[in-house]
Every structure is written in structure tokens, then in C-alpha cells.
């Protein structure tokens, strides 16, 4: 499998480094490089790519503006010298964020992850819903104050929502607070692993220790099952009841 990519950066030395790094990776092809995001948009009207290496601070249309107007989004790997854009970039669902100066080892790690993601996408496209679980990764990133925090999905016990915030509770009794809606978080969690049981609660199915009529337990923690989600929840766990 070959990953077709382009690189956008208004500094030519940065583009040259990306080309040199990519040339050492057999599955990575750089189709074109651009010092202007506008020219890249013109190119993308006629060409399909799998991956874009994208700088942020550029003259004219900057990287974040480029992401806002891009209609079909391939995998995006940010290549920036500025750490402060990370939260905004991950809000736009970028795949990875490489800080300049970029080491070859870090570039290889990002490329390998992109390859795994593309292979998983290809497998899903070639499989039925019954044959393959429709989730992409085994972790998520969430915005926490001024940074992005990685959370392993298998480490999440349950999630509690309060207005525009969510609290993610992990196996280690750690609470991670993130500014986002329950709906948005629910959409980014694999349906086979998590269930919404209440307007304010999402639970990891693997962490449920017992279920009663209107509540369930995650260890010693009791969580309510609301009437509006009860049918959905019990249908989801029904095939595992013996």
C-alpha cells in the first residue's frame, strides 16, 4: 500500500526536509509540494491524496484556515514550530502534530501510524459491519485546559457530562475534565465499546460489574439508566445475557 501525500509550507527548507524524509520511507509518496495553501487547494480539486503535511503559520491562507475550507479531509499531519496551535489543530481532527525541528525518528513514527490508519480504513471498507469492528484507534485525545491529553479507551470506566464540560473517569480513579459536549464525545467513541445510558452518562461496557432495573454499577459506583436510553442499552447488552 502506498500513501499519496502532499506537503504545504511557505519555507522551502522545511519542504525539502519533508521530501528527503519521505524518500527514505518505501510506502510514502510525495506527489507535490506547495509554498502556498491556495495553490494546494487548486491541486486538490483534481487530485486525491491520502495525507497532507501542513504548516500553520503561512502568508495568505494559514494552515488552520486551510483546514476550515478543505472539503474532503485526508489524514492531516501538522508540521509547526509553534506548540500553541496544538489544541486548535486537534479540534479540527488532525491526525498528528510534529514540532519543528522534526527528527527523522519522530517523522517515521508519524508515518507508521498513518500507514496503520490507512490499512485499517482499507480493511473496514472491504468488510461488512458484522465482520469488523468500526472503530479507528485504541485511544483518543481530549482538550484539557491548554493541552491535549491522550486517554486509552480501555482505561475509561465512565464519562459524566455537565453542561459544556465532560468528566472522564479512568480505572486509576483519575478524573479528566474536558471542555466539549457529551454528544461530540459520544460520536468519537467506538459504539461497540461504550453505551450512553443517561443524558449525563456514558459507560464502558467492559467495566460494568452489575445491572439492575434502573441503574448499573462500575465497581462501587452506581450510575442511573434513564428511561429514554433503557431500551437502547438493554438491546446492546442483550446478546451477552445468558
Order of alpha helices (4+ residues) and beta strands (2+ residues): beta-alpha-beta-alpha-beta-alpha-beta-alpha-beta-alpha-beta-beta-beta-beta-beta-alpha-beta-beta-beta-beta-beta-alpha
